[in-house]
Amino acid sequence: MTEIIESFNPILIFVAVILTIMASYTALDLFTLIKPSERNQKFLFLGGTFSLGIGIWIMNFIGMIAININASGSYNIPLTLLSMIFGISFTGMAFNRVIDRQLKTGNLFAGSFFLTMAVLSIHVTGMFAVGMNVQFSPSIFLISALIIFVSFLFSLWMLFYSKSLSYSRPIWIKPLSALIFTGAIVEGYFLLIRSSSFYSNGEISRGGSPETSLIYLVFFAGILILSGLIASSTLISKRLEASDTNLHDIQAALDESSIVAITDPKGVITYVNDKFVEISKYEEHELLGKNHNILNSGFHPPEFFQDLWKTIGSGEIWKGEIRNKAKDGSFYWVDTTIVPFLNKKNKPYQYVSIRTDISALKSAAASLKSSLKDVNDIKFALDQSSIIAFTDEKGTITNVNEKFCEISQYSREELIGQNHSILNSGLHSKEFFKNLWKTIGQGEVWKGEIRNKAKDGSYYWVHTTIVPFLNANGKPYQYLSIRNDITERKKTEEVLHQQDKLAAVGQLAAGVAHEIRNPLTTMKGYTEFLQLEETHEERQEYLSIILDEIDRVNNIVEDFMVLAKPKAAELEERDIIPIIKNVVSFLEFEARNRNVKIGFEYQQDIIQIECDENRLKQVLLNFIKNGIEAMPDGGNITVRAGIINNQVQIAIKDTGVGIPQEKLKNIGEPFFTTKKNGNGLGLMVSFKIIESHNGKVFIESELNKGTTFNIVLPAKSA
């Protein structure tokens, strides 16, 4: 093998560099058009890849011809084509990694690596294409590859990864990038030449004239590159033409629908459209050269415009509503958007304001606001005083106010979507509600009083007015119910009713009790006398029965006397625990005879209250005896005592037959009783005794499960 001494033809090298610059610029121009273009992305990518791949190949190919080598006239066509394919393929892989990808360092490095491989593969394959054996200096070869890699890396970063440069796209960035690309390719060519030694394989047969082949190849490469430039220019022209058409269409649409003005950086008007002239009532020549102070209505404070100018002066878009004054002195409102256009220094060089006339809207809004204020005032008054609910035509609740939630103890979410049966207390009959629905279904207003049940089971009364809202056909499409809480009034009526009954009982007691007690005393005395003298056992039993009945009648008279002239309670501080124990112990014998077990549970060892001990015992005896009598077949009575929330609570629970709900509300009324032989006075007297102790009695009952009498008394502080 013979080493070949190389020399360069400067003209061919110059032609190769020029063609490479043209190819690089064409390729980069096509690549930068890919993102904005939606239709021609594949064509642009293929064109850019082909152009840059040929550019890299032509630098190496013409550069190899420019070397004066004895064998330079002979080419291996398949290897030459293979080197061209290498260049185009690696270029495609490189830009596939950087175009329309996420801004990742890995993509940038991969693109630079593939471009470096394009240069190296073309160079090495080109050497073999001309029949050369090449030996590279490893150090120079690595340095050459590194320099090529860094050059491509910097250029790709400028074009696709630098946020400031890729956003602003300065005019110099593509030419500079093309020069850097060309520099990397040329630099790679010379460095790789310097890092290698050439040896011929012996005698190489010559083909045709090298000059003729060179001319054809250079001409062919030039045609390819010029074709790329022409295609690029054609695409840009089409894009500009399409952009101009779009701009004209947008301007026409804006002129038809919006009030448009353009001002310089100082706010001097440089352009207005016809709608601006029409609404301001100024002529165009009266507006141009002026600023917007000519339209100032005096409505907005100086700070309003200071904030406006501060916003657009910093390059930000301002949006807001402005009241302007026309030439004839009339006022009009415009919804305004002011867009600043920035120069290369990011400073506004003009402002475009796009306005929409909203005068009619503002007038309607003011009228609506006044109407809404009236409606809100009425709504506020109703919300403060009444319980409001809206339902649809089927009675489904669609809205409620806070007072409805407050009195029903349901949340708004629990009520909406339900109907009013959720509040049904069971007091009113089905006919009651049928009549209600018949009335409002005919479009008439219904008024009445309803007892409802709250979420916690308590009852409340409301005076209700239901107003139907009618559609065009005269049919209700929704109902408004306005309720007022009359629970206290109903309680007062109940108290007055009870008092009327008590007054009647009192009058009866006052007139009859004393007349009955005197004969009873005489009857009891003679009966006891006869009992002392009587020795016959059967007659003794009869006399005992007579005495028991006399005591029973006497107790009834005592109850009458309490009603006629209540005895003032004499309250003293006492421990309730021994009092209850005493009563339970007293009734244990009777309970055992009836197969009833009495249990007493208490939370504290000492529970102090102020009470009349004897009268409180009377209440406890009455309630426990009622429990025993409510269990004819036996059962259990549990007495519990404790302090809850600073109140003494005594619960007497039996497992008897229970009391029906419809009768439960009448317990405690005079002459009302659930027992066959009762007169209803015992419970009434017991209730009055507890009331005289500033306490209350609550009754809970369930049929066939039992009844609980709950006594609540104020606790005595330690």
Salt bridges, closest charged atoms under 4 A:
ASP29 OD1 - LYS174 NZ 2.56
GLU286 OE2 - LYS327 NZ 2.90
GLU321 OE1 - LYS362 NZ 3.00
ASP328 OD2 - LYS281 NZ 3.90
ASP377 OD2 - LYS373 NZ 3.17
ASP383 OD2 - LYS379 NZ 2.88
GLU402 OE2 - ARG412 NH1 3.30
GLU414 OE2 - LYS455 NZ 2.75
GLU449 OE2 - ARG489 NH2 2.21
GLU449 OE1 - LYS490 NZ 3.39
GLU488 OE2 - LYS491 NZ 3.90
GLU493 OE2 - ARG489 NE 3.34
GLU493 OE1 - LYS490 NZ 3.82
GLU549 OE1 - ARG552 NH1 3.93
ASP551 OD1 - LYS524 NZ 3.27
GLU558 OE2 - ARG517 NH2 3.00
GLU572 OE1 - ARG574 NH2 2.55
GLU590 OE2 - ARG594 NE 3.82
GLU601 OE1 - ARG640 NE 2.94
GLU610 OE2 - LYS716 NZ 3.26
GLU613 OE1 - ARG574 NE 3.14
GLU613 OE2 - LYS617 NZ 3.45
GLU629 OE1 - LYS675 NZ 2.92
GLU669 OE1 - LYS501 NZ 2.68
GLU702 OE2 - LYS705 NZ 3.52
